[in-house]
């Protein structure tokens, strides 16, 4: 098997990069497996995570609480409303405190 074929194979299995990034495997070891077994799915199944991903999703769905999610959404909405109200008040205060620029006569000083 050539390196170019291995590179093309790795492009179809991006999860292998996670194993390398987490120092669980090296590219050299993956290449050796590829060289010995080729693209045989039985070898690559344990690195693909396909088998476990269905279980992980079901675990998340079992722990999912729609009421808790609704409360978090409501809290986020309240925070956004408060922020929006503060931003509006600040803008109004800035607009109300701006005084027109009236030129003073050059002969008039401080409290004259």
DSSP file (Angstrom, degrees, kcal/mol; ACC not computed):
  #  RESIDUE AA STRUCTURE BP1 BP2  ACC     N-H-->O    O-->H-N    N-H-->O    O-->H-N    TCO  KAPPA ALPHA  PHI   PSI    X-CA   Y-CA   Z-CA
    1    1 A X              0   0    0      0, 0.0     2,-0.1     0, 0.0    34,-0.1   0.000 360.0 360.0 360.0 138.4    0.0    0.0    0.0
    2    2 A X     >  -     0   0    0      1,-0.1     4,-1.9    33,-0.0     5,-0.1  -0.473 360.0-117.2 -91.7 164.0    1.3    3.4   -0.9
    3    3 A X  H  > S+     0   0    0      1,-0.2     4,-2.6     2,-0.2     5,-0.2   0.859 115.6  56.0 -64.8 -35.5    1.4    6.5    1.3
    4    4 A X  H  > S+     0   0    0      2,-0.2     4,-2.2     1,-0.2    -1,-0.2   0.898 106.7  49.1 -65.5 -40.0   -0.9    8.3   -1.1
    5    5 A X  H  > S+     0   0    0      2,-0.2     4,-2.2     1,-0.2    -1,-0.2   0.896 111.3  50.7 -64.7 -39.2   -3.5    5.6   -0.8
    6    6 A X  H  X S+     0   0    0     -4,-1.9     4,-2.7     2,-0.2    -2,-0.2   0.911 108.7  51.4 -63.8 -42.8   -3.1    5.8    3.0
    7    7 A X  H  X S+     0   0    0     -4,-2.6     4,-1.6     1,-0.2    -2,-0.2   0.910 110.6  48.3 -61.5 -41.9   -3.6    9.6    2.9
    8    8 A X  H  X S+     0   0    0     -4,-2.2     4,-0.8     1,-0.2    -1,-0.2   0.891 111.5  50.5 -64.9 -38.7   -6.8    9.2    0.8
    9    9 A X  H >X S+     0   0    0     -4,-2.2     3,-1.0     1,-0.2     4,-0.6   0.914 107.5  53.1 -63.9 -43.5   -8.0    6.5    3.3
   10   10 A X  H >< S+     0   0    0     -4,-2.7     3,-1.0     1,-0.3     6,-0.2   0.841 100.4  62.0 -62.9 -33.2   -7.4    8.8    6.3
   11   11 A X  H 3< S+     0   0    0     -4,-1.6     3,-0.4     1,-0.3    -1,-0.3   0.812 103.7  49.4 -62.1 -28.4   -9.4   11.6    4.6
   12   12 A X  H << S+     0   0    0     -3,-1.0     2,-0.3    -4,-0.8    -1,-0.3   0.616 114.0  47.5 -84.1 -12.2  -12.4    9.2    4.8
   13   13 A X    X<  +     0   0    0     -3,-1.0     3,-1.7    -4,-0.6     4,-0.3  -0.623  61.1 163.8-127.0  71.6  -11.7    8.5    8.5
   14   14 A X  T >>  +     0   0    0     -3,-0.4     3,-1.0    -2,-0.3     4,-0.5   0.694  67.9  75.2 -65.5 -17.3  -11.2   11.9   10.2
   15   15 A X  H >> S+     0   0    0      1,-0.2     4,-1.0     2,-0.2     3,-0.5   0.703  80.9  71.1 -68.5 -18.0  -11.7   10.4   13.6
   16   16 A X  H <> S+     0   0    0     -3,-1.7     4,-1.7     1,-0.2    -1,-0.2   0.845  88.8  62.1 -64.8 -32.3   -8.2    8.8   13.3
   17   17 A X  H <> S+     0   0    0     -3,-1.0     4,-2.7    -4,-0.3    -1,-0.2   0.828  97.1  58.4 -62.9 -31.2   -6.8   12.3   13.8
   18   18 A X  H <X S+     0   0    0     -3,-0.5     4,-2.1    -4,-0.5    -1,-0.2   0.895 103.6  51.4 -65.2 -39.5   -8.4   12.5   17.2
   19   19 A X  H  <>S+     0   0    0     -4,-1.0     5,-2.6    -3,-0.2     6,-1.3   0.895 113.0  45.3 -63.6 -39.2   -6.5    9.4   18.3
   20   20 A X  H ><5S+     0   0    0     -4,-1.7     3,-1.4     3,-0.2    -2,-0.2   0.912 112.1  50.9 -70.3 -42.1   -3.2   10.9   17.2
   21   21 A X  H 3<5S+     0   0    0     -4,-2.7    -2,-0.2     1,-0.3    -1,-0.2   0.843 111.2  48.5 -65.0 -33.2   -4.0   14.3   18.8
   22   22 A X  T 3<5S-     0   0    0     -4,-2.1    -1,-0.3    -5,-0.2    -2,-0.2   0.318 113.5-119.0 -88.8   8.5   -4.8   12.5   22.1
   23   23 A X  T < 5S+     0   0    0     -3,-1.4    -3,-0.2     2,-0.2    -2,-0.1   0.780  81.3 121.2  59.5  30.0   -1.6   10.5   21.9
   24   24 A X  S   <S+     0   0    0     -5,-2.6     2,-0.3     1,-0.2    -4,-0.2   0.731  81.7   5.2 -89.7 -25.7   -3.5    7.2   21.9
   25   25 A X  S    S-     0   0    0     -6,-1.3     2,-0.3    -9,-0.1    -1,-0.2  -0.932  70.2-130.7-146.7 167.2   -2.0    6.2   18.5
   26   26 A X     >  -     0   0    0     -2,-0.3     4,-2.2    -3,-0.1     5,-0.2  -0.844  26.4-117.2-118.5 161.2    0.6    7.5   16.0
   27   27 A X  H  > S+     0   0    0     -2,-0.3     4,-2.7     1,-0.2     5,-0.2   0.860 116.4  58.5 -63.3 -33.0    0.3    7.9   12.3
   28   28 A X  H  > S+     0   0    0      2,-0.2     4,-2.3     1,-0.2    -1,-0.2   0.923 106.4  46.4 -61.8 -44.6    3.1    5.3   12.0
   29   29 A X  H  > S+     0   0    0      2,-0.2     4,-2.3     1,-0.2    -1,-0.2   0.901 112.6  50.2 -65.8 -40.0    1.0    2.7   13.8
   30   30 A X  H  X S+     0   0    0     -4,-2.2     4,-2.6     1,-0.2    -2,-0.2   0.911 110.2  50.8 -63.3 -40.2   -2.1    3.5   11.7
   31   31 A X  H  X S+     0   0    0     -4,-2.7     4,-2.9     1,-0.2    -2,-0.2   0.907 108.5  51.6 -63.4 -40.4    0.0    3.2    8.6
   32   32 A X  H  X S+     0   0    0     -4,-2.3     4,-2.1     2,-0.2    -1,-0.2   0.908 110.6  48.2 -63.6 -41.0    1.3   -0.2    9.7
   33   33 A X  H  X>S+     0   0    0     -4,-2.3     4,-3.1     2,-0.2     5,-0.5   0.918 113.0  48.5 -62.1 -42.7   -2.3   -1.4   10.3
   34   34 A X  H  X5S+     0   0    0     -4,-2.6     4,-1.9     1,-0.2    -2,-0.2   0.899 110.3  51.5 -64.0 -40.1   -3.3    0.0    6.9
   35   35 A X  H  <5S+     0   0    0     -4,-2.9    -1,-0.2    -5,-0.2    -2,-0.2   0.880 117.7  38.3 -64.8 -38.4   -0.3   -1.8    5.3
   36   36 A X  H  <5S+     0   0    0     -4,-2.1    -2,-0.2    -5,-0.2    -1,-0.2   0.918 133.6  18.8 -78.6 -45.1   -1.2   -5.1    6.9
   37   37 A X  H ><5S-     0   0    0     -4,-3.1     3,-0.9     1,-0.3    -3,-0.2   0.594  85.7-155.6-107.7 -13.8   -5.0   -5.1    6.7
   38   38 A X  T 3<< -     0   0    0     -4,-1.9    -1,-0.3    -5,-0.5    -2,-0.1  -0.475  65.1 -26.8  72.1-142.8   -5.9   -2.5    4.1
   39   39 A X  T 3  S+     0   0    0     -2,-0.2     2,-0.2     4,-0.0    -1,-0.2   0.064  84.9 151.3 -97.6  24.7   -9.3   -0.9    4.3
   40   40 A X    X>  -     0   0    0     -3,-0.9     4,-1.3     1,-0.2     3,-1.0  -0.407  41.6-145.3 -59.5 120.0  -10.9   -3.9    6.1
   41   41 A X  H 3> S+     0   0    0      1,-0.2     4,-1.6    -2,-0.2    -1,-0.2   0.763  91.7  67.1 -64.0 -27.6  -13.8   -2.4    8.2
   42   42 A X  H 34 S+     0   0    0      1,-0.2     4,-0.4     2,-0.2    -1,-0.2   0.858 104.5  44.4 -64.8 -32.6  -13.4   -4.9   11.0
   43   43 A X  H <4 S+     0   0    0     -3,-1.0     3,-0.5     1,-0.2     4,-0.2   0.901 118.2  42.2 -74.4 -42.0   -9.9   -3.5   11.9
   44   44 A X  H >X S+     0   0    0     -4,-1.3     4,-1.3     1,-0.2     3,-0.9   0.573  91.7  85.8 -85.9  -9.7  -11.0    0.2   11.6
   45   45 A X  H 3X S+     0   0    0     -4,-1.6     4,-1.0     1,-0.3     6,-0.4   0.888  86.3  53.6 -60.3 -40.1  -14.3   -0.2   13.4
   46   46 A X  H 34 S+     0   0    0     -3,-0.5    -1,-0.3    -4,-0.4    -2,-0.1   0.732 113.6  43.5 -70.6 -18.6  -12.8    0.2   16.9
   47   47 A X  H <4 S+     0   0    0     -3,-0.9    -1,-0.2    -4,-0.2    -2,-0.2   0.608 103.2  66.3 -95.6 -14.9  -11.2    3.5   15.8
   48   48 A X  H  < S-     0   0    0     -4,-1.3    -2,-0.2    -3,-0.4    -3,-0.1   0.804  85.9-144.9 -80.6 -28.0  -14.2    4.9   13.9
   49   49 A X     X  +     0   0    0     -4,-1.0     4,-2.3     1,-0.0     5,-0.1   0.505  62.7 123.0  78.3   1.8  -16.5    5.3   17.0
   50   50 A X  H  > S+     0   0    0     -5,-0.4     4,-1.0     1,-0.2    -4,-0.1   0.907  72.2  52.0 -62.6 -41.2  -19.5    4.4   14.9
   51   51 A X  H  > S+     0   0    0     -6,-0.4     4,-0.5     1,-0.2    -1,-0.2   0.887 117.4  37.2 -63.5 -39.8  -20.4    1.6   17.2
   52   52 A X  H  > S+     0   0    0      1,-0.2     4,-2.4     2,-0.2    -1,-0.2   0.729 101.1  72.8 -86.3 -23.8  -20.2    3.8   20.3
   53   53 A X  H  X S+     0   0    0     -4,-2.3     4,-2.2     1,-0.2     5,-0.2   0.870  95.5  52.5 -64.9 -35.5  -21.7    7.0   18.9
   54   54 A X  H  X S+     0   0    0     -4,-1.0     4,-1.9     1,-0.2    -1,-0.2   0.900 111.1  47.7 -63.8 -39.9  -25.3    5.5   18.8
   55   55 A X  H  X S+     0   0    0     -4,-0.5     4,-2.3     2,-0.2    -2,-0.2   0.897 109.8  52.4 -67.1 -41.1  -25.0    4.5   22.5
   56   56 A X  H  X S+     0   0    0     -4,-2.4     4,-2.2     2,-0.2    -2,-0.2   0.905 109.0  49.9 -62.9 -41.6  -23.7    8.0   23.4
   57   57 A X  H  X S+     0   0    0     -4,-2.2     4,-2.3     1,-0.2    -1,-0.2   0.917 110.9  49.0 -64.0 -42.3  -26.6    9.7   21.7
   58   58 A X  H  X S+     0   0    0     -4,-1.9     4,-2.0     1,-0.2    -1,-0.2   0.873 108.7  54.2 -66.7 -34.6  -29.1    7.4   23.5
   59   59 A X  H  X S+     0   0    0     -4,-2.3     4,-1.6     2,-0.2    -1,-0.2   0.921 109.6  47.6 -62.2 -42.9  -27.3    8.2   26.8
   60   60 A X  H  X S+     0   0    0     -4,-2.2     4,-0.8     1,-0.2    -2,-0.2   0.901 110.2  52.1 -64.5 -39.6  -27.7   11.9   26.2
   61   61 A X  H  < S+     0   0    0     -4,-2.3     3,-0.3     1,-0.2    -1,-0.2   0.848 106.9  53.2 -67.8 -32.7  -31.4   11.4   25.3
   62   62 A X  H  < S+     0   0    0     -4,-2.0    -1,-0.2     1,-0.2    -2,-0.2   0.875 113.3  43.4 -66.8 -36.1  -32.0    9.5   28.5
   63   63 A X  H  < S+     0   0    0     -4,-1.6    -1,-0.2    -5,-0.2    -2,-0.2   0.537  88.1 117.0 -85.9  -7.2  -30.5   12.3   30.6
   64   64 A X     <  -     0   0    0     -4,-0.8     2,-0.5    -3,-0.3    -3,-0.0  -0.440  44.7-169.0 -68.5 128.4  -32.3   15.0   28.6
   65   65 A X     >  -     0   0    0     -2,-0.2     4,-2.0     1,-0.1     3,-0.2  -0.930   9.4-167.1-120.6 105.0  -34.8   17.1   30.7
   66   66 A X  H  > S+     0   0    0     -2,-0.5     4,-2.3     1,-0.2     5,-0.1   0.827  88.8  56.0 -62.9 -31.6  -37.0   19.3   28.6
   67   67 A X  H  > S+     0   0    0      2,-0.2     4,-2.2     1,-0.2    -1,-0.2   0.911 107.6  48.4 -66.5 -41.2  -38.2   21.3   31.6
   68   68 A X  H  > S+     0   0    0      2,-0.2     4,-2.2     1,-0.2    -2,-0.2   0.910 111.0  50.7 -63.9 -42.4  -34.6   22.1   32.6
   69   69 A X  H  X S+     0   0    0     -4,-2.0     4,-2.2     1,-0.2    -2,-0.2   0.909 109.0  51.6 -61.4 -42.0  -33.9   23.2   29.0
   70   70 A X  H  X S+     0   0    0     -4,-2.3     4,-2.4     1,-0.2    -1,-0.2   0.900 108.7  51.0 -62.4 -41.3  -37.0   25.4   29.0
   71   71 A X  H  X S+     0   0    0     -4,-2.2     4,-2.5     1,-0.2    -1,-0.2   0.903 109.9  49.8 -63.3 -41.1  -35.9   27.1   32.3
   72   72 A X  H  X S+     0   0    0     -4,-2.2     4,-2.3     2,-0.2    -1,-0.2   0.896 110.7  49.8 -64.7 -39.5  -32.4   27.8   30.8
   73   73 A X  H  X S+     0   0    0     -4,-2.2     4,-2.3     2,-0.2    -2,-0.2   0.915 111.1  49.1 -65.0 -42.3  -34.0   29.3   27.7
   74   74 A X  H  X S+     0   0    0     -4,-2.4     4,-2.4     2,-0.2    -2,-0.2   0.909 111.0  49.8 -63.7 -42.2  -36.3   31.5   29.9
   75   75 A X  H  X S+     0   0    0     -4,-2.5     4,-2.3     1,-0.2    -1,-0.2   0.898 111.1  49.2 -63.5 -40.3  -33.3   32.7   32.0
   76   76 A X  H  X S+     0   0    0     -4,-2.3     4,-2.3     2,-0.2    -1,-0.2   0.898 110.3  51.3 -65.2 -39.4  -31.3   33.5   28.9
   77   77 A X  H  X S+     0   0    0     -4,-2.3     4,-2.4     2,-0.2    -2,-0.2   0.907 109.3  50.2 -64.5 -41.5  -34.3   35.4   27.5
   78   78 A X  H  X S+     0   0    0     -4,-2.4     4,-2.5     2,-0.2    -2,-0.2   0.920 110.3  50.1 -61.7 -43.9  -34.6   37.4   30.8
   79   79 A X  H  X S+     0   0    0     -4,-2.3     4,-2.4     1,-0.2    -2,-0.2   0.900 111.2  48.9 -62.3 -40.8  -30.9   38.3   30.7
   80   80 A X  H  X S+     0   0    0     -4,-2.3     4,-2.5     2,-0.2    -1,-0.2   0.890 110.3  51.2 -66.2 -38.9  -31.2   39.4   27.1
   81   81 A X  H  X S+     0   0    0     -4,-2.4     4,-2.5     2,-0.2    -2,-0.2   0.919 111.1  47.8 -63.1 -44.0  -34.2   41.6   27.9
   82   82 A X  H  X S+     0   0    0     -4,-2.5     4,-2.6     2,-0.2     5,-0.2   0.928 112.8  48.8 -63.0 -45.2  -32.4   43.2   30.8
   83   83 A X  H  X S+     0   0    0     -4,-2.4     4,-2.4     1,-0.2    -2,-0.2   0.918 111.7  49.1 -60.8 -44.0  -29.3   43.9   28.6
   84   84 A X  H  X S+     0   0    0     -4,-2.5     4,-2.2     2,-0.2    -1,-0.2   0.904 111.2  49.8 -62.5 -42.3  -31.5   45.3   25.9
   85   85 A X  H  X S+     0   0    0     -4,-2.5     4,-2.5     2,-0.2    -2,-0.2   0.914 111.6  48.3 -63.8 -43.2  -33.3   47.6   28.4
   86   86 A X  H  X S+     0   0    0     -4,-2.6     4,-2.5     1,-0.2    -2,-0.2   0.900 111.1  50.5 -63.9 -40.4  -30.0   48.8   29.8
   87   87 A X  H  X S+     0   0    0     -4,-2.4     4,-2.1    -5,-0.2    -1,-0.2   0.897 111.1  49.0 -64.6 -40.2  -28.6   49.5   26.4
   88   88 A X  H  X S+     0   0    0     -4,-2.2     4,-2.3     2,-0.2    -2,-0.2   0.930 112.3  47.6 -65.9 -45.4  -31.8   51.5   25.5
   89   89 A X  H  X S+     0   0    0     -4,-2.5     4,-2.7     1,-0.2    -2,-0.2   0.898 111.4  51.2 -62.8 -41.1  -31.6   53.6   28.7
   90   90 A X  H  X S+     0   0    0     -4,-2.5     4,-2.3     1,-0.2    -1,-0.2   0.913 110.5  48.6 -63.1 -42.1  -27.9   54.3   28.2
   91   91 A X  H  X S+     0   0    0     -4,-2.1     4,-2.3     2,-0.2    -2,-0.2   0.907 112.0  49.2 -64.1 -41.6  -28.5   55.4   24.6
   92   92 A X  H  X S+     0   0    0     -4,-2.3     4,-2.4     2,-0.2    -2,-0.2   0.915 111.0  50.0 -63.4 -43.5  -31.4   57.7   25.8
   93   93 A X  H  X S+     0   0    0     -4,-2.7     4,-1.7     1,-0.2    -2,-0.2   0.897 111.1  48.8 -63.2 -40.5  -29.2   59.2   28.5
   94   94 A X  H  X S+     0   0    0     -4,-2.3     4,-0.6     1,-0.2    -1,-0.2   0.925 112.8  47.6 -65.0 -43.5  -26.4   59.9   26.1
   95   95 A X  H  < S+     0   0    0     -4,-2.3     3,-0.4     1,-0.2    -2,-0.2   0.863 113.3  48.3 -66.4 -35.2  -28.8   61.5   23.7
   96   96 A X  H  < S+     0   0    0     -4,-2.4    -1,-0.2     1,-0.2    -2,-0.2   0.780 109.0  52.9 -77.0 -26.2  -30.4   63.6   26.4
   97   97 A X  H  < S+     0   0    0     -4,-1.7     2,-0.6    -5,-0.2    -1,-0.2   0.509  80.9 104.7 -89.3  -5.3  -27.2   64.9   27.9
   98   98 A X     <  -     0   0    0     -4,-0.6     2,-0.3    -3,-0.4     3,-0.0  -0.670  57.3-159.7 -80.1 122.0  -25.6   66.2   24.7
   99   99 A X        -     0   0    0     -2,-0.6    -2,-0.1     1,-0.1    -3,-0.0  -0.769  26.3-100.5-100.6 146.8  -25.8   69.9   24.7
  100  100 A X        -     0   0    0     -2,-0.3     2,-0.9     1,-0.1    -1,-0.1  -0.339  37.4-111.7 -64.3 146.9  -25.6   71.9   21.5
  101  101 A X        -     0   0    0     -3,-0.0     2,-0.6     2,-0.0    -1,-0.1  -0.716  37.9-174.1 -84.1 105.4  -22.2   73.4   20.8
  102  102 A X        -     0   0    0     -2,-0.9     2,-0.2    -3,-0.0    -3,-0.0  -0.897  23.6-127.0-104.5 122.5  -22.7   77.2   21.2
  103  103 A X        -     0   0    0     -2,-0.6     2,-0.3     1,-0.1     3,-0.0  -0.471  20.2-139.3 -70.6 133.1  -19.7   79.2   20.3
  104  104 A X        -     0   0    0     -2,-0.2     2,-0.1     1,-0.1    -1,-0.1  -0.658  27.1-101.6 -87.8 147.1  -18.6   81.7   22.9
  105  105 A X    >   -     0   0    0     -2,-0.3     3,-1.5     1,-0.1    -1,-0.1  -0.412  28.1-123.3 -64.5 146.0  -17.4   85.1   21.9
  106  106 A X  T 3  S+     0   0    0      1,-0.3    -1,-0.1    -2,-0.1    -2,-0.0   0.738 109.5  56.9 -64.9 -22.5  -13.6   85.4   22.0
  107  107 A X  T 3  S+     0   0    0      2,-0.0     2,-0.5     0, 0.0    -1,-0.3   0.554  88.5  88.4 -87.0  -6.5  -13.8   88.3   24.4
  108  108 A X    <   -     0   0    0     -3,-1.5     2,-0.3     2,-0.0    -4,-0.0  -0.821  59.9-168.7 -98.2 125.7  -15.8   86.4   27.0
  109  109 A X    >   -     0   0    0     -2,-0.5     3,-3.4    -5,-0.0    -2,-0.0  -0.855  45.3 -57.8-114.4 150.4  -13.7   84.5   29.6
  110  110 A X  T 3  S+     0   0    0     -2,-0.3    -2,-0.0     1,-0.3     0, 0.0   0.221 125.7   2.7  19.9 -96.3  -14.8   82.0   32.2
  111  111 A X  T 3         0   0    0      1,-0.2    -1,-0.3    -3,-0.0    -3,-0.0   0.258 360.0 360.0-100.4  13.8  -17.5   83.7   34.3
  112  112 A X    <         0   0    0     -3,-3.4    -1,-0.2     0, 0.0    -2,-0.1   0.513 360.0 360.0 -62.0 360.0  -17.7   87.1   32.6
